[in-house]
Amino acid sequence: MKRIDDLRSIWPHEEQDFSKWLAQKENLEQLSDAIEIDLELEETESPVGSFSVDIYARESGSSRGIIIENQLEDTDHDHLGKIITYAAGKDAEIIVWIVKRARDEHKQAIGWLNQHTDENIGFFLIEIELWRIGDSLPAPRFNVVERPNEWAKTVKAAETLTPLRKFQLNFWQQFCDYAFDKDSKFSKSFSCRKAFATNWYNLSTGVSSVVVEFTINTSRHRATAGLYVAKGKDWYRQLKDNQDTIEKELGASIEWSEGEKDGRMLLTKELDAAFDRKEYKNYFDWFMEKALLLKKIANQYNTD
């Protein structure tokens, strides 16, 4: 195996070559795996005033905006200023800076930004490497040099949360610990996402703009698991047209909800009383079971 030190021998131009390469689905998925966030491309060379960011994306199934700035050289102050400018212009919550080599002072700067921003903002500094085995095509490797300290930010944010928000955050954190702490079919089918202090939590299905979505409602003593279709009402209606078949696969009746641009199909679990910690395992098992079925259906009816 041989490392290719001259990145520009493969990608001569950042915008015309590297950004176009990275924007391809399979390459963006590699970056998603590295930062553990499911990326969905919005556009390349996305305008920010009189400037443009290399790649603008969103987290699949959420509204979080993501900017990706590429630099096939060592980090410099110019690009550090650019990522902050672009983040402000796009109101982005995730900032990804991909470079050939990260200088120590810029590692420190990104680390400082992660320590002094709230839990909704995250900066990633990533070094890209290229390797070749024999005459094979060059294989990229994304090495995350700096990333958000999610645990520290979550603890800090939890200090100001209401009791309900604290409960929601704790519930989803415990779900993540339970669901992904085993070599199971579930943990092989889904990637863990950060838990937030909300009544919902979602997982990627692998289908663009379609996620598995869980919700908890403490006042009505119920939980739901379903598919949320962020874009493409035709796709949603195709699901609804096959309601009888899908309900047989799921073994339960479906509740349908259609908005102007999106739609949901939901399965409901009614609880006997308020959320009981002793019953968390049963709740989590129900979420996991339904998630596997829902992901299968999402891919079965995918027309992309």
Short mmCIF file of the C-alpha atoms (twelve columns), coordinates in Angstrom:
data_MODEL
# 
_entry.id   MODEL 
# 
loop_
_atom_site.group_PDB 
_atom_site.id 
_atom_site.type_symbol 
_atom_site.label_atom_id 
_atom_site.label_alt_id 
_atom_site.label_comp_id 
_atom_site.label_asym_id 
_atom_site.label_seq_id 
_atom_site.Cartn_x 
_atom_site.Cartn_y 
_atom_site.Cartn_z 
_atom_site.pdbx_PDB_model_num 
ATOM 1   C CA . MET A 1   0.000   0.000  0.000   1 
ATOM 2   C CA . LYS A 2   1.419   3.378  -1.012  1 
ATOM 3   C CA . ARG A 3   0.312   6.810  0.161   1 
ATOM 4   C CA . ILE A 4   -0.209  9.489  -2.489  1 
ATOM 5   C CA . ASP A 5   1.208   12.684 -0.979  1 
ATOM 6   C CA . ASP A 6   0.353   14.981 -3.882  1 
ATOM 7   C CA . LEU A 7   -3.457  15.210 -3.673  1 
ATOM 8   C CA . ARG A 8   -3.551  17.505 -6.672  1 
ATOM 9   C CA . SER A 9   -2.177  14.753 -8.860  1 
ATOM 10  C CA . ILE A 10  -5.635  13.180 -8.472  1 
ATOM 11  C CA . TRP A 11  -7.741  16.318 -7.922  1 
ATOM 12  C CA . PRO A 12  -5.968  19.230 -9.699  1 
ATOM 13  C CA . HIS A 13  -8.654  21.770 -8.770  1 
ATOM 14  C CA . GLU A 14  -10.600 21.943 -5.494  1 
ATOM 15  C CA . GLU A 15  -13.853 23.222 -7.006  1 
ATOM 16  C CA . GLN A 16  -13.865 21.472 -10.381 1 
ATOM 17  C CA . ASP A 17  -12.383 18.161 -9.243  1 
ATOM 18  C CA . PHE A 18  -12.441 17.515 -5.498  1 
ATOM 19  C CA . SER A 19  -15.787 19.143 -4.657  1 
ATOM 20  C CA . LYS A 20  -17.484 17.368 -7.567  1 
ATOM 21  C CA . TRP A 21  -15.945 14.082 -6.448  1 
ATOM 22  C CA . LEU A 22  -17.010 14.561 -2.824  1 
ATOM 23  C CA . ALA A 23  -20.564 15.522 -3.841  1 
ATOM 24  C CA . GLN A 24  -21.094 12.067 -5.375  1 
ATOM 25  C CA . LYS A 25  -23.356 9.945  -3.190  1 
ATOM 26  C CA . GLU A 26  -20.874 7.155  -2.396  1 
ATOM 27  C CA . ASN A 27  -18.135 9.636  -1.426  1 
ATOM 28  C CA . LEU A 28  -20.448 11.768 0.699   1 
ATOM 29  C CA . GLU A 29  -21.453 8.550  2.470   1 
ATOM 30  C CA . GLN A 30  -17.808 7.930  3.381   1 
ATOM 31  C CA . LEU A 31  -17.660 11.383 4.928   1 
ATOM 32  C CA . SER A 32  -20.952 10.678 6.714   1 
ATOM 33  C CA . ASP A 33  -19.415 7.581  8.272   1 
ATOM 34  C CA . ALA A 34  -16.374 9.557  9.416   1 
ATOM 35  C CA . ILE A 35  -18.349 12.285 11.208  1 
ATOM 36  C CA . GLU A 36  -21.291 10.010 12.159  1 
ATOM 37  C CA . ILE A 37  -23.844 12.366 10.609  1 
ATOM 38  C CA . ASP A 38  -25.979 11.346 7.623   1 
ATOM 39  C CA . LEU A 39  -25.316 13.964 4.954   1 
ATOM 40  C CA . GLU A 40  -27.760 14.847 2.206   1 
ATOM 41  C CA . LEU A 41  -26.440 17.065 -0.602  1 
ATOM 42  C CA . GLU A 42  -28.250 20.351 -1.234  1 
ATOM 43  C CA . GLU A 43  -25.873 22.004 -3.722  1 
ATOM 44  C CA . THR A 44  -22.247 22.617 -4.634  1 
ATOM 45  C CA . GLU A 45  -20.785 26.116 -4.866  1 
ATOM 46  C CA . SER A 46  -23.704 27.362 -2.814  1 
ATOM 47  C CA . PRO A 47  -23.899 31.187 -2.753  1 
ATOM 48  C CA . VAL A 48  -23.188 33.100 0.460   1 
ATOM 49  C CA . GLY A 49  -23.510 36.754 -0.492  1 
ATOM 50  C CA . SER A 50  -20.781 37.418 -3.038  1 
ATOM 51  C CA . PHE A 51  -18.945 34.234 -1.976  1 
ATOM 52  C CA . SER A 52  -19.778 30.532 -2.276  1 
ATOM 53  C CA . VAL A 53  -19.266 27.523 0.000   1 
ATOM 54  C CA . ASP A 54  -17.876 24.384 -1.650  1 
ATOM 55  C CA . ILE A 55  -20.705 22.102 -0.535  1 
ATOM 56  C CA . TYR A 56  -23.936 22.831 1.318   1 
ATOM 57  C CA . ALA A 57  -25.750 19.836 2.789   1 
ATOM 58  C CA . ARG A 58  -28.330 18.924 5.405   1 
ATOM 59  C CA . GLU A 59  -28.536 16.184 7.942   1 
ATOM 60  C CA . SER A 60  -30.882 13.552 6.556   1 
ATOM 61  C CA . GLY A 61  -34.244 13.778 8.278   1 
ATOM 62  C CA . SER A 62  -33.570 17.041 10.089  1 
ATOM 63  C CA . SER A 63  -33.293 20.747 9.356   1 
ATOM 64  C CA . ARG A 64  -29.638 21.046 10.421  1 
ATOM 65  C CA . GLY A 65  -27.626 22.856 7.755   1 
ATOM 66  C CA . ILE A 66  -24.061 21.696 7.049   1 
ATOM 67  C CA . ILE A 67  -21.292 23.512 5.206   1 
ATOM 68  C CA . ILE A 68  -18.260 21.688 3.843   1 
ATOM 69  C CA . GLU A 69  -15.174 23.665 2.893   1 
ATOM 70  C CA . ASN A 70  -12.372 21.867 1.051   1 
ATOM 71  C CA . GLN A 71  -8.695  22.769 1.079   1 
ATOM 72  C CA . LEU A 72  -6.160  20.504 -0.603  1 
ATOM 73  C CA . GLU A 73  -3.326  22.266 1.223   1 
ATOM 74  C CA . ASP A 74  -2.349  22.926 4.830   1 
ATOM 75  C CA . THR A 75  -4.841  24.896 6.902   1 
ATOM 76  C CA . ASP A 76  -4.551  28.695 6.807   1 
ATOM 77  C CA . HIS A 77  -6.195  31.738 8.403   1 
ATOM 78  C CA . ASP A 78  -7.994  32.614 5.179   1 
ATOM 79  C CA . HIS A 79  -9.996  29.382 5.162   1 
ATOM 80  C CA . LEU A 80  -10.627 29.573 8.913   1 
ATOM 81  C CA . GLY A 81  -12.257 32.958 8.301   1 
ATOM 82  C CA . LYS A 82  -14.197 31.556 5.360   1 
ATOM 83  C CA . ILE A 83  -15.823 28.715 7.315   1 
ATOM 84  C CA . ILE A 84  -17.024 31.148 9.988   1 
ATOM 85  C CA . THR A 85  -18.348 33.553 7.338   1 
ATOM 86  C CA . TYR A 86  -20.111 30.750 5.457   1 
ATOM 87  C CA . ALA A 87  -21.555 29.272 8.648   1 
ATOM 88  C CA . ALA A 88  -23.049 32.656 9.561   1 
ATOM 89  C CA . GLY A 89  -24.364 33.256 6.044   1 
ATOM 90  C CA . LYS A 90  -26.027 29.840 5.844   1 
ATOM 91  C CA . ASP A 91  -27.021 29.735 9.518   1 
ATOM 92  C CA . ALA A 92  -25.351 26.322 9.533   1 
ATOM 93  C CA . GLU A 93  -25.114 24.162 12.637  1 
ATOM 94  C CA . ILE A 94  -22.417 21.766 11.425  1 
ATOM 95  C CA . ILE A 95  -19.168 23.032 9.895   1 
ATOM 96  C CA . VAL A 96  -16.797 20.594 8.165   1 
ATOM 97  C CA . TRP A 97  -13.322 21.721 7.095   1 
ATOM 98  C CA . ILE A 98  -11.439 19.151 4.985   1 
ATOM 99  C CA . VAL A 99  -7.701  19.727 4.512   1 
ATOM 100 C CA . LYS A 100 -4.476  18.037 3.505   1 
ATOM 101 C CA . ARG A 101 -2.804  18.842 6.846   1 
ATOM 102 C CA . ALA A 102 -4.092  20.622 9.930   1 
ATOM 103 C CA . ARG A 103 -1.634  23.019 11.547  1 
ATOM 104 C CA . ASP A 104 -1.483  22.923 15.345  1 
ATOM 105 C CA . GLU A 105 -2.752  26.492 15.747  1 
ATOM 106 C CA . HIS A 106 -5.820  25.700 13.655  1 
ATOM 107 C CA . LYS A 107 -6.481  22.473 15.565  1 
ATOM 108 C CA . GLN A 108 -6.451  24.617 18.683  1 
ATOM 109 C CA . ALA A 109 -8.775  27.179 17.100  1 
ATOM 110 C CA . ILE A 110 -11.361 24.535 16.101  1 
ATOM 111 C CA . GLY A 111 -11.111 22.946 19.536  1 
ATOM 112 C CA . TRP A 112 -11.723 26.357 21.129  1 
ATOM 113 C CA . LEU A 113 -14.759 26.982 18.923  1 
ATOM 114 C CA . ASN A 114 -16.239 23.621 19.925  1 
ATOM 115 C CA . GLN A 115 -15.734 24.417 23.600  1 
ATOM 116 C CA . HIS A 116 -17.289 27.892 23.401  1 
ATOM 117 C CA . THR A 117 -20.344 27.292 21.202  1 
ATOM 118 C CA . ASP A 118 -23.618 25.768 22.334  1 
ATOM 119 C CA . GLU A 119 -24.704 22.146 21.873  1 
ATOM 120 C CA . ASN A 120 -26.341 22.891 18.510  1 
ATOM 121 C CA . ILE A 121 -23.109 23.978 16.811  1 
ATOM 122 C CA . GLY A 122 -20.297 21.626 15.869  1 
ATOM 123 C CA . PHE A 123 -16.978 22.058 14.039  1 
ATOM 124 C CA . PHE A 124 -15.120 19.180 12.353  1 
ATOM 125 C CA . LEU A 125 -11.526 19.460 11.160  1 
ATOM 126 C CA . ILE A 126 -10.640 16.540 8.879   1 
ATOM 127 C CA . GLU A 127 -7.436  15.507 7.144   1 
ATOM 128 C CA . ILE A 128 -7.881  13.551 3.922   1 
ATOM 129 C CA . GLU A 129 -5.378  10.926 2.794   1 
ATOM 130 C CA . LEU A 130 -5.101  8.963  -0.459  1 
ATOM 131 C CA . TRP A 131 -3.772  5.402  -0.604  1 
ATOM 132 C CA . ARG A 132 -3.171  3.012  -3.488  1 
ATOM 133 C CA . ILE A 133 -2.611  -0.744 -3.516  1 
ATOM 134 C CA . GLY A 134 -0.691  -1.754 -6.613  1 
ATOM 135 C CA . ASP A 135 -2.457  -0.459 -9.701  1 
ATOM 136 C CA . SER A 136 -5.801  0.027  -7.960  1 
ATOM 137 C CA . LEU A 137 -7.731  3.289  -7.956  1 
ATOM 138 C CA . PRO A 138 -6.715  5.647  -5.132  1 
ATOM 139 C CA . ALA A 139 -8.728  5.080  -1.941  1 
ATOM 140 C CA . PRO A 140 -9.507  8.085  0.284   1 
ATOM 141 C CA . ARG A 141 -9.359  8.064  4.064   1 
ATOM 142 C CA . PHE A 142 -10.981 10.757 6.224   1 
ATOM 143 C CA . ASN A 143 -9.187  11.294 9.533   1 
ATOM 144 C CA . VAL A 144 -11.145 13.415 12.018  1 
ATOM 145 C CA . VAL A 145 -8.631  15.635 13.810  1 
ATOM 146 C CA . GLU A 146 -11.083 17.765 15.825  1 
ATOM 147 C CA . ARG A 147 -14.758 17.124 16.515  1 
ATOM 148 C CA . PRO A 148 -17.436 18.514 18.869  1 
ATOM 149 C CA . ASN A 149 -17.243 17.323 22.446  1 
ATOM 150 C CA . GLU A 150 -20.877 16.239 22.467  1 
ATOM 151 C CA . TRP A 151 -20.807 14.878 26.020  1 
ATOM 152 C CA . ALA A 152 -19.495 18.112 27.517  1 
ATOM 153 C CA . LYS A 153 -21.952 20.222 25.525  1 
ATOM 154 C CA . THR A 154 -24.868 18.003 26.474  1 
ATOM 155 C CA . VAL A 155 -24.020 18.218 30.164  1 
ATOM 156 C CA . LYS A 156 -23.694 21.987 29.915  1 
ATOM 157 C CA . ALA A 157 -27.005 22.341 28.097  1 
ATOM 158 C CA . ALA A 158 -28.824 20.008 30.490  1 
ATOM 159 C CA . GLU A 159 -28.187 22.418 33.347  1 
ATOM 160 C CA . THR A 160 -30.692 24.880 31.843  1 
ATOM 161 C CA . LEU A 161 -33.319 22.419 30.595  1 
ATOM 162 C CA . THR A 162 -36.850 22.148 31.946  1 
ATOM 163 C CA . PRO A 163 -37.782 18.879 33.706  1 
ATOM 164 C CA . LEU A 164 -39.621 17.680 30.579  1 
ATOM 165 C CA . ARG A 165 -36.669 18.419 28.309  1 
ATOM 166 C CA . LYS A 166 -34.311 16.687 30.739  1 
ATOM 167 C CA . PHE A 167 -36.559 13.629 30.682  1 
ATOM 168 C CA . GLN A 168 -36.608 13.584 26.865  1 
ATOM 169 C CA . LEU A 169 -32.836 13.933 26.592  1 
ATOM 170 C CA . ASN A 170 -32.257 11.199 29.168  1 
ATOM 171 C CA . PHE A 171 -34.786 8.881  27.506  1 
ATOM 172 C CA . TRP A 172 -33.163 9.062  24.074  1 
ATOM 173 C CA . GLN A 173 -29.659 8.804  25.509  1 
ATOM 174 C CA . GLN A 174 -30.682 5.610  27.306  1 
ATOM 175 C CA . PHE A 175 -32.288 4.326  24.108  1 
ATOM 176 C CA . CYS A 176 -29.033 4.900  22.209  1 
ATOM 177 C CA . ASP A 177 -26.984 3.183  24.921  1 
ATOM 178 C CA . TYR A 178 -29.340 0.192  24.866  1 
ATOM 179 C CA . ALA A 179 -29.932 -0.128 21.126  1 
ATOM 180 C CA . PHE A 180 -26.350 0.302  19.942  1 
ATOM 181 C CA . ASP A 181 -24.513 -1.471 22.755  1 
ATOM 182 C CA . LYS A 182 -24.779 -4.881 21.132  1 
ATOM 183 C CA . ASP A 183 -23.747 -6.669 17.977  1 
ATOM 184 C CA . SER A 184 -27.324 -7.050 16.802  1 
ATOM 185 C CA . LYS A 185 -29.247 -6.782 13.543  1 
ATOM 186 C CA . PHE A 186 -30.434 -3.345 14.688  1 
ATOM 187 C CA . SER A 187 -26.970 -1.922 15.355  1 
ATOM 188 C CA . LYS A 188 -25.804 -3.277 11.992  1 
ATOM 189 C CA . SER A 189 -28.773 -1.679 10.204  1 
ATOM 190 C CA . PHE A 190 -28.643 1.805  11.723  1 
ATOM 191 C CA . SER A 191 -26.052 4.396  12.747  1 
ATOM 192 C CA . CYS A 192 -26.416 6.046  16.127  1 
ATOM 193 C CA . ARG A 193 -27.414 9.699  16.043  1 
ATOM 194 C CA . LYS A 194 -26.929 12.267 18.742  1 
ATOM 195 C CA . ALA A 195 -29.808 12.475 21.228  1 
ATOM 196 C CA . PHE A 196 -31.494 15.845 21.742  1 
ATOM 197 C CA . ALA A 197 -33.917 17.210 24.324  1 
ATOM 198 C CA . THR A 198 -36.945 16.748 22.066  1 
ATOM 199 C CA . ASN A 199 -39.934 14.438 21.920  1 
ATOM 200 C CA . TRP A 200 -38.576 12.792 18.744  1 
ATOM 201 C CA . TYR A 201 -35.569 10.817 17.547  1 
ATOM 202 C CA . ASN A 202 -34.885 9.630  14.011  1 
ATOM 203 C CA . LEU A 203 -32.703 7.204  12.070  1 
ATOM 204 C CA . SER A 204 -31.618 7.063  8.443   1 
ATOM 205 C CA . THR A 205 -33.338 4.546  6.166   1 
ATOM 206 C CA . GLY A 206 -30.809 4.926  3.362   1 
ATOM 207 C CA . VAL A 207 -33.562 6.461  1.215   1 
ATOM 208 C CA . SER A 208 -33.166 10.155 0.470   1 
ATOM 209 C CA . SER A 209 -35.456 12.407 2.561   1 
ATOM 210 C CA . VAL A 210 -37.090 9.436  4.333   1 
ATOM 211 C CA . VAL A 211 -36.286 8.600  7.960   1 
ATOM 212 C CA . VAL A 212 -37.560 6.311  10.664  1 
ATOM 213 C CA . GLU A 213 -39.002 8.614  13.313  1 
ATOM 214 C CA . PHE A 214 -39.803 7.801  16.947  1 
ATOM 215 C CA . THR A 215 -41.822 10.062 19.254  1 
ATOM 216 C CA . ILE A 216 -42.824 9.986  22.908  1 
ATOM 217 C CA . ASN A 217 -45.799 11.834 24.401  1 
ATOM 218 C CA . THR A 218 -45.746 11.934 28.197  1 
ATOM 219 C CA . SER A 219 -49.118 13.663 28.577  1 
ATOM 220 C CA . ARG A 220 -51.008 11.171 26.382  1 
ATOM 221 C CA . HIS A 221 -48.935 8.164  27.520  1 
ATOM 222 C CA . ARG A 222 -48.077 6.993  24.036  1 
ATOM 223 C CA . ALA A 223 -45.134 6.305  21.764  1 
ATOM 224 C CA . THR A 224 -45.015 6.222  17.967  1 
ATOM 225 C CA . ALA A 225 -42.731 4.751  15.351  1 
ATOM 226 C CA . GLY A 226 -43.108 5.584  11.693  1 
ATOM 227 C CA . LEU A 227 -41.702 6.905  8.450   1 
ATOM 228 C CA . TYR A 228 -41.314 10.638 7.915   1 
ATOM 229 C CA . VAL A 229 -41.134 11.703 4.268   1 
ATOM 230 C CA . ALA A 230 -39.525 15.153 4.134   1 
ATOM 231 C CA . LYS A 231 -39.839 15.566 0.355   1 
ATOM 232 C CA . GLY A 232 -41.746 13.874 -2.419  1 
ATOM 233 C CA . LYS A 233 -45.488 13.621 -1.869  1 
ATOM 234 C CA . ASP A 234 -45.801 11.161 -4.750  1 
ATOM 235 C CA . TRP A 235 -43.571 8.770  -2.822  1 
ATOM 236 C CA . TYR A 236 -45.729 9.239  0.286   1 
ATOM 237 C CA . ARG A 237 -48.949 8.604  -1.662  1 
ATOM 238 C CA . GLN A 238 -47.450 5.457  -3.111  1 
ATOM 239 C CA . LEU A 239 -47.059 4.199  0.442   1 
ATOM 240 C CA . LYS A 240 -50.621 5.137  1.257   1 
ATOM 241 C CA . ASP A 241 -51.938 3.421  -1.888  1 
ATOM 242 C CA . ASN A 242 -50.360 0.213  -0.566  1 
ATOM 243 C CA . GLN A 243 -51.759 0.642  2.945   1 
ATOM 244 C CA . ASP A 244 -53.343 -2.820 3.215   1 
ATOM 245 C CA . THR A 245 -50.167 -4.610 2.157   1 
ATOM 246 C CA . ILE A 246 -47.959 -2.513 4.426   1 
ATOM 247 C CA . GLU A 247 -50.242 -2.960 7.430   1 
ATOM 248 C CA . LYS A 248 -50.029 -6.733 6.974   1 
ATOM 249 C CA . GLU A 249 -46.217 -6.514 6.912   1 
ATOM 250 C CA . LEU A 250 -46.178 -4.369 10.050  1 
ATOM 251 C CA . GLY A 251 -48.888 -6.303 11.837  1 
ATOM 252 C CA . ALA A 252 -50.629 -3.110 12.923  1 
ATOM 253 C CA . SER A 253 -52.889 -0.354 11.626  1 
ATOM 254 C CA . ILE A 254 -51.271 2.836  10.353  1 
ATOM 255 C CA . GLU A 255 -52.098 6.463  11.106  1 
ATOM 256 C CA . TRP A 256 -51.473 8.750  8.092   1 
ATOM 257 C CA . SER A 257 -50.655 12.457 8.236   1 
ATOM 258 C CA . GLU A 258 -50.004 14.588 5.141   1 
ATOM 259 C CA . GLY A 259 -48.706 18.172 5.073   1 
ATOM 260 C CA . GLU A 260 -48.144 20.555 2.178   1 
ATOM 261 C CA . LYS A 261 -44.688 19.169 1.414   1 
ATOM 262 C CA . ASP A 262 -44.236 16.173 3.690   1 
ATOM 263 C CA . GLY A 263 -46.036 13.201 5.195   1 
ATOM 264 C CA . ARG A 264 -45.938 10.613 7.972   1 
ATOM 265 C CA . MET A 265 -47.124 7.062  8.502   1 
ATOM 266 C CA . LEU A 266 -47.244 6.128  12.172  1 
ATOM 267 C CA . LEU A 267 -47.609 3.093  14.391  1 
ATOM 268 C CA . THR A 268 -48.766 3.805  17.926  1 
ATOM 269 C CA . LYS A 269 -47.973 2.096  21.219  1 
ATOM 270 C CA . GLU A 270 -50.405 3.023  23.990  1 
ATOM 271 C CA . LEU A 271 -49.042 2.877  27.537  1 
ATOM 272 C CA . ASP A 272 -50.959 1.963  30.655  1 
ATOM 273 C CA . ALA A 273 -49.532 4.862  32.627  1 
ATOM 274 C CA . ALA A 274 -46.779 7.477  32.595  1 
ATOM 275 C CA . PHE A 275 -43.404 6.403  31.248  1 
ATOM 276 C CA . ASP A 276 -42.017 3.891  33.733  1 
ATOM 277 C CA . ARG A 277 -38.249 3.407  33.946  1 
ATOM 278 C CA . LYS A 278 -38.823 -0.267 34.693  1 
ATOM 279 C CA . GLU A 279 -40.512 -0.577 31.286  1 
ATOM 280 C CA . TYR A 280 -37.832 1.232  29.265  1 
ATOM 281 C CA . LYS A 281 -36.477 -2.073 27.907  1 
ATOM 282 C CA . ASN A 282 -39.915 -2.946 26.510  1 
ATOM 283 C CA . TYR A 283 -40.259 0.507  24.938  1 
ATOM 284 C CA . PHE A 284 -36.811 0.271  23.378  1 
ATOM 285 C CA . ASP A 285 -37.415 -3.254 22.051  1 
ATOM 286 C CA . TRP A 286 -40.651 -2.062 20.431  1 
ATOM 287 C CA . PHE A 287 -38.875 0.871  18.760  1 
ATOM 288 C CA . MET A 288 -36.116 -1.416 17.478  1 
ATOM 289 C CA . GLU A 289 -38.492 -4.049 16.132  1 
ATOM 290 C CA . LYS A 290 -40.605 -1.495 14.261  1 
ATOM 291 C CA . ALA A 291 -37.572 0.387  12.951  1 
ATOM 292 C CA . LEU A 292 -36.248 -2.687 11.153  1 
ATOM 293 C CA . LEU A 293 -39.622 -3.287 9.501   1 
ATOM 294 C CA . LEU A 294 -40.021 0.375  8.552   1 
ATOM 295 C CA . LYS A 295 -36.567 0.575  6.990   1 
ATOM 296 C CA . LYS A 296 -37.359 -2.540 4.943   1 
ATOM 297 C CA . ILE A 297 -40.597 -0.929 3.691   1 
ATOM 298 C CA . ALA A 298 -38.863 2.372  2.883   1 
ATOM 299 C CA . ASN A 299 -36.345 0.575  0.682   1 
ATOM 300 C CA . GLN A 300 -38.980 -1.735 -0.803  1 
ATOM 301 C CA . TYR A 301 -41.019 1.212  -2.097  1 
ATOM 302 C CA . ASN A 302 -38.055 3.401  -3.008  1 
ATOM 303 C CA . THR A 303 -38.262 4.612  -6.603  1 
ATOM 304 C CA . ASP A 304 -34.911 6.482  -6.752  1 
# 
